[in-house]
Amino acid sequence: VQLQASGGGLVQAGESLRLSCTGSGETFSAYNMGWFRQTPGKEREPVAQISWSGATKSYADSVKGRFTISRDNAKNSIYLQMDSLKSEDTAVYYCAADQFGRGYDVWGQGTLVTVSS
């Protein structure tokens, strides 16, 4: 599978953005998926994760109540709706796939989100 993330940009604090990640391949719907982010000098951190069916979701404490992860398996896509953005949300955001239930092993190219205060 290959993943393509999009939707990043420059916004002001308090505004919203929606990230998209589209995957290739016929088995996309079988993968657990996640969004991660990374800022310079820091390790990549998980933001939100969603099970293959969409029934189970989890969020980092820092984004709970502000971000929503979803997926549309018919479109081979996952999304990250980011509301009430803060300057500390500024990062490169990556989508990733867990193909075999052993961890995230396929990564998209990243999309930059910049939140100005």
C-alpha positions as CSV (number, residue, x, y, z in Angstrom):
1,V,0.0,0.0,0.0
2,Q,1.1,3.6,-0.6
3,L,-0.3,6.5,1.3
4,Q,-0.8,10.1,0.2
5,A,-1.5,12.8,2.8
6,S,-2.9,16.2,2.0
7,G,-4.8,19.1,3.5
8,G,-2.1,20.9,5.5
9,G,-1.7,24.6,5.4
10,L,-1.4,27.9,7.4
11,V,-4.2,28.8,9.7
12,Q,-4.7,31.1,12.7
13,A,-5.2,29.8,16.2
14,G,-8.8,28.7,16.8
15,E,-9.5,27.8,13.2
16,S,-10.0,24.4,11.6
17,L,-8.3,22.1,9.1
18,R,-9.2,18.7,7.6
19,L,-6.4,16.4,6.7
20,S,-6.9,13.5,4.2
21,C,-5.0,10.4,3.6
22,T,-5.7,8.2,0.6
23,G,-4.2,4.8,0.1
24,S,-3.7,2.5,-2.8
25,G,-4.5,-1.2,-2.9
26,E,-7.5,-3.4,-2.5
27,T,-6.9,-4.3,1.2
28,F,-6.9,-0.7,2.6
29,S,-10.1,-1.5,4.5
30,A,-8.3,-4.2,6.5
31,Y,-5.7,-1.9,8.0
32,N,-5.8,-0.1,11.3
33,M,-4.7,3.5,10.5
34,G,-3.3,6.4,12.4
35,W,-2.2,10.0,12.3
36,F,1.1,11.1,13.8
37,R,2.9,14.4,13.9
38,Q,6.5,15.6,14.3
39,T,8.2,18.9,15.0
40,P,11.9,19.6,14.6
41,G,14.0,18.1,17.3
42,K,11.2,15.9,18.7
43,E,10.2,12.4,18.1
44,R,7.2,11.5,16.0
45,E,4.1,11.2,18.3
46,P,0.7,9.5,17.8
47,V,-2.2,11.9,17.4
48,A,-5.2,9.6,16.6
49,Q,-5.8,6.0,15.6
50,I,-8.7,4.2,14.1
51,S,-9.4,0.5,13.7
52,W,-10.0,-1.1,10.3
53,S,-13.8,-0.9,10.7
54,G,-13.8,2.6,12.2
55,A,-15.5,1.2,15.4
56,T,-12.5,2.0,17.7
57,K,-10.8,5.3,17.9
58,S,-8.2,6.7,20.2
59,Y,-6.6,10.1,20.7
60,A,-3.6,11.7,22.3
61,D,-4.7,13.6,25.4
62,S,-3.4,16.9,23.8
63,V,-6.0,16.7,21.0
64,K,-9.0,15.0,22.7
65,G,-12.2,17.0,22.2
66,R,-10.6,19.0,19.3
67,F,-9.6,16.4,16.7
68,T,-11.7,13.7,15.1
69,I,-10.4,10.8,13.1
70,S,-12.7,9.1,10.6
71,R,-12.4,6.8,7.6
72,D,-14.2,6.0,4.4
73,N,-13.1,2.5,3.2
74,A,-15.1,2.9,0.0
75,K,-12.7,5.8,-0.8
76,N,-9.6,4.2,0.7
77,S,-9.3,7.2,2.9
78,I,-8.9,8.4,6.4
79,Y,-9.4,11.9,7.7
80,L,-8.4,14.1,10.6
81,Q,-10.7,17.0,11.4
82,M,-8.8,19.4,13.5
83,D,-10.8,22.1,15.3
84,S,-9.8,24.8,17.7
85,L,-6.2,24.6,16.5
86,K,-3.4,25.9,18.8
87,S,0.1,27.0,18.0
88,E,1.4,23.9,19.6
89,D,-0.4,21.8,16.9
90,T,2.1,23.1,14.4
91,A,3.9,20.1,13.0
92,V,4.3,17.8,10.0
93,Y,1.4,15.3,10.1
94,Y,1.8,11.8,8.8
95,C,-0.7,9.1,8.1
96,A,0.3,5.5,8.6
97,A,-1.0,2.0,8.1
98,D,-0.7,-1.1,10.3
99,Q,-0.9,-3.8,7.7
100,F,-0.3,-6.9,9.8
101,G,-1.3,-5.9,13.4
102,R,2.3,-5.6,14.4
103,G,2.7,-1.8,14.3
104,Y,2.7,0.9,11.7
105,D,4.8,-0.1,8.8
106,V,3.7,2.1,5.9
107,W,3.9,5.9,6.1
108,G,2.7,8.7,3.9
109,Q,4.9,11.6,3.0
110,G,3.6,14.1,5.5
111,T,1.7,17.4,5.3
112,L,2.7,20.5,7.1
113,V,0.3,22.2,9.4
114,T,1.2,25.7,10.7
115,V,-0.9,27.4,13.3
116,S,-0.1,31.1,13.9
117,S,-1.1,32.7,17.2
